[in-house]
């Protein structure tokens, strides 16, 4: 099992309500995008940290492996700046909302002191500007440990603890 980091921003509401992640197969220029292509690596049981508007707002678990699926209706109808091709990658997930979302800026200094080019954050500790990213074990462990200290919901704590077990 793996752990990923997804930047949902303008699509979080629709994806959360529909219990999925979705990304187009091609960007608006008709090219493959590494953040979209990474969706194919999500498998049943993988964990995803959900980032929206500068906060990690949930952790989700993939219910199935990624599959090809047309863009969900609610994304087509959403008032976003994005115009995507209809063909995309789809992963049904179970979301576990963080009652206390984590501001990514709160651990930016730690990320700057512990950079990793293969993770979801740039050398300045900001989330990379792509939809889906890998999350290195060291970065995942730090974020999960911080979130565990803030959580009082037993179900959310259990999911975080399960994700932490993968990092050992």
C-alpha positions as CSV (number, residue, x, y, z in Angstrom):
1,X,0.0,0.0,0.0
2,X,1.1,3.5,-0.7
3,X,0.2,7.0,0.4
4,X,-0.5,9.9,-2.0
5,X,-1.2,13.6,-1.7
6,X,-3.9,15.2,-3.8
7,X,-4.5,18.9,-4.4
8,X,-8.2,19.1,-5.0
9,X,-8.8,22.9,-4.7
10,X,-11.8,23.9,-6.9
11,X,-13.0,20.3,-7.3
12,X,-12.9,19.2,-3.6
13,X,-16.6,19.7,-2.9
14,X,-17.8,17.7,-5.9
15,X,-15.2,14.9,-5.4
16,X,-15.9,14.7,-1.6
17,X,-19.7,14.6,-2.2
18,X,-19.3,11.8,-4.8
19,X,-16.6,9.9,-2.8
20,X,-14.1,9.7,-5.6
21,X,-11.0,11.2,-7.1
22,X,-11.1,12.0,-10.8
23,X,-8.5,13.4,-13.3
24,X,-8.6,13.8,-17.0
25,X,-6.3,11.5,-19.1
26,X,-4.9,14.5,-21.0
27,X,-4.4,18.2,-20.1
28,X,-6.2,20.9,-22.0
29,X,-3.4,21.0,-24.6
30,X,-3.9,17.3,-25.3
31,X,-0.8,16.1,-23.5
32,X,-0.3,13.6,-20.7
33,X,0.2,15.2,-17.3
34,X,2.3,13.4,-14.6
35,X,-0.2,14.4,-11.8
36,X,-3.0,12.8,-13.8
37,X,-1.0,9.8,-14.9
38,X,-0.1,9.0,-11.3
39,X,-3.7,8.2,-10.7
40,X,-3.1,4.8,-12.4
41,X,-0.8,3.9,-9.5
42,X,-3.6,4.1,-6.9
43,X,-4.7,0.7,-5.8
44,X,-7.4,-0.5,-3.4
45,X,-6.4,0.2,0.2
46,X,-4.0,3.0,-0.6
47,X,-4.2,6.2,1.5
48,X,-4.6,9.7,0.1
49,X,-4.2,13.0,2.0
50,X,-6.7,15.4,0.6
51,X,-5.5,19.0,0.3
52,X,-7.9,21.9,-0.5
53,X,-7.3,25.6,-0.2
54,X,-4.0,25.2,1.7
55,X,-5.3,22.8,4.2
56,X,-5.2,19.0,4.5
57,X,-8.9,18.5,5.2
58,X,-9.2,14.7,5.1
59,X,-7.6,11.3,4.6
60,X,-9.2,8.9,2.2
61,X,-8.8,5.3,1.4
62,X,-9.1,3.9,-2.2
63,X,-12.0,1.4,-2.4
64,X,-10.8,0.1,-5.7
65,X,-7.9,0.3,-8.1
66,X,-7.9,3.2,-10.5
67,X,-10.0,2.7,-13.6
68,X,-10.9,4.6,-16.8
69,X,-14.1,6.5,-16.5
70,X,-15.8,9.5,-18.1
71,X,-15.9,12.8,-16.2
72,X,-18.6,12.7,-13.5
73,X,-21.6,14.9,-14.2
74,X,-21.2,17.1,-11.2
75,X,-17.6,18.0,-12.2
76,X,-18.9,19.0,-15.7
77,X,-21.6,21.1,-14.1
78,X,-19.4,22.7,-11.5
79,X,-18.5,26.4,-11.9
80,X,-14.7,26.0,-12.1
81,X,-12.1,27.5,-14.4
82,X,-11.2,24.0,-15.6
83,X,-12.3,22.6,-18.9
84,X,-11.2,18.9,-19.3
85,X,-11.6,16.2,-21.8
86,X,-14.3,13.8,-20.9
87,X,-12.0,10.7,-20.6
88,X,-10.3,10.3,-17.3
89,X,-9.0,8.3,-14.4
90,X,-11.4,7.5,-11.5
91,X,-10.8,6.1,-8.0
92,X,-13.7,5.6,-5.6
93,X,-12.6,6.5,-2.1
94,X,-13.9,6.7,1.4
95,X,-13.2,10.1,2.9
96,X,-12.5,10.6,6.6
97,X,-12.7,14.3,7.3
98,X,-10.3,16.0,9.7
99,X,-12.3,17.9,12.3
100,X,-9.1,20.0,12.7
101,X,-7.7,20.6,9.1
102,X,-4.0,21.0,8.9
103,X,-2.6,24.2,7.3
104,X,0.2,23.2,5.1
105,X,1.9,26.4,6.1
106,X,2.1,25.2,9.7
107,X,4.7,22.6,8.8
108,X,6.4,24.5,5.9
109,X,9.6,25.1,7.9
110,X,9.9,21.4,8.7
111,X,9.4,20.6,5.0
112,X,12.0,23.1,4.0
113,X,14.4,21.5,6.5
114,X,13.6,18.0,5.2
115,X,13.3,18.4,1.4
116,X,12.7,15.5,-0.9
117,X,12.3,16.0,-4.6
118,X,10.3,12.8,-4.9
119,X,7.6,14.0,-2.5
120,X,4.5,16.3,-2.8
121,X,6.3,19.4,-1.6
122,X,8.8,21.7,-3.3
123,X,12.1,22.9,-1.8
124,X,10.3,25.8,-0.1
125,X,7.8,23.5,1.6
126,X,4.8,24.4,-0.6
127,X,2.6,21.7,-2.2
128,X,3.7,21.0,-5.8
129,X,1.3,22.4,-8.4
130,X,-0.1,19.2,-9.7
131,X,-3.2,17.2,-8.9
132,X,-1.8,14.0,-7.5
133,X,1.7,13.5,-6.0
134,X,3.6,10.8,-4.3
135,X,4.3,11.3,-0.6
136,X,7.6,10.1,0.7
137,X,7.5,8.0,3.9
138,X,9.3,10.7,5.9
139,X,6.9,13.4,4.8
140,X,3.8,11.2,5.3
141,X,5.0,10.2,8.8
142,X,5.5,13.8,9.9
143,X,2.1,15.0,8.5
144,X,0.3,11.9,10.0
145,X,1.9,12.3,13.4
146,X,0.9,16.0,13.5
147,X,-2.6,15.2,12.5
148,X,-2.9,12.4,15.0
149,X,-2.1,14.8,17.8
150,X,-5.1,17.0,16.8
151,X,-7.7,14.3,16.2
152,X,-10.3,13.3,18.7
153,X,-12.6,11.3,16.4
154,X,-11.8,7.6,17.0
155,X,-12.6,6.6,13.5
156,X,-10.3,9.2,12.0
157,X,-7.6,8.4,14.5
158,X,-7.8,4.7,13.5
159,X,-7.4,5.5,9.8
160,X,-4.4,7.8,10.6
161,X,-2.8,5.1,12.8
162,X,-3.3,2.5,10.0
163,X,-1.6,4.9,7.5
164,X,1.3,5.5,10.0
165,X,1.8,1.7,10.3
166,X,2.8,1.7,6.6
167,X,5.5,4.3,7.3
168,X,7.4,2.1,9.7
